[in-house]
Amino acid sequence: MICRKGCAACCIFIDISMSIPNHPNGKPFGVRCKNLDENNACTIHGTKDYPKTCQGFQAEKEFCGDNSEEAKSILTKLYQE
């Protein structure tokens, strides 16, 4: 599956425990990543600062559903398990 442009559900609804730019104590689940621009594009994607958590996330229907709202719901349910 190709990542939906502007979705950014995984940039909000995953937990990043390591320090990353603009989140020195990590990024908690449900918090919009401060590295997203106004179009919900990651400003550190492909750089040395891009976290391993994000590198490992693959856009798949199992996690992303058919739209951003489904992705939010699926990722929230997985986080709560």
Residue pairs with C-beta under 8 A, 6 or more apart in sequence:
1 59
1 60
1 61
1 64
2 59
3 59
3 64
4 59
4 64
4 67
4 68
5 41
6 39
6 40
6 41
7 40
7 64
7 68
7 71
8 32
8 33
8 36
8 40
8 68
9 64
9 68
9 71
9 72
9 75
10 54
10 57
10 59
10 63
10 64
10 71
10 75
11 32
11 33
11 35
11 36
11 40
11 42
11 54
12 30
12 31
12 32
12 33
12 72
13 29
13 30
13 71
13 72
13 75
13 76
13 79
14 29
14 53
14 54
14 57
14 75
14 79
15 26
15 27
15 28
15 29
15 53
15 79
16 23
16 26
16 27
16 33
16 51
16 53
16 54
17 26
17 53
18 26
18 51
18 52
18 53
19 25
19 26
20 26
20 27
20 35
20 44
20 49
20 51
21 34
21 35
21 44
21 49
22 33
22 34
22 35
23 33
23 34
23 35
27 33
27 34
29 79
30 76
33 42
35 42
35 43
35 44
36 42
36 43
37 43
42 50
42 54
44 50
45 54
57 63
62 74
63 71
63 74
63 75
63 78
64 70
64 71
64 74
65 71
65 73
65 74
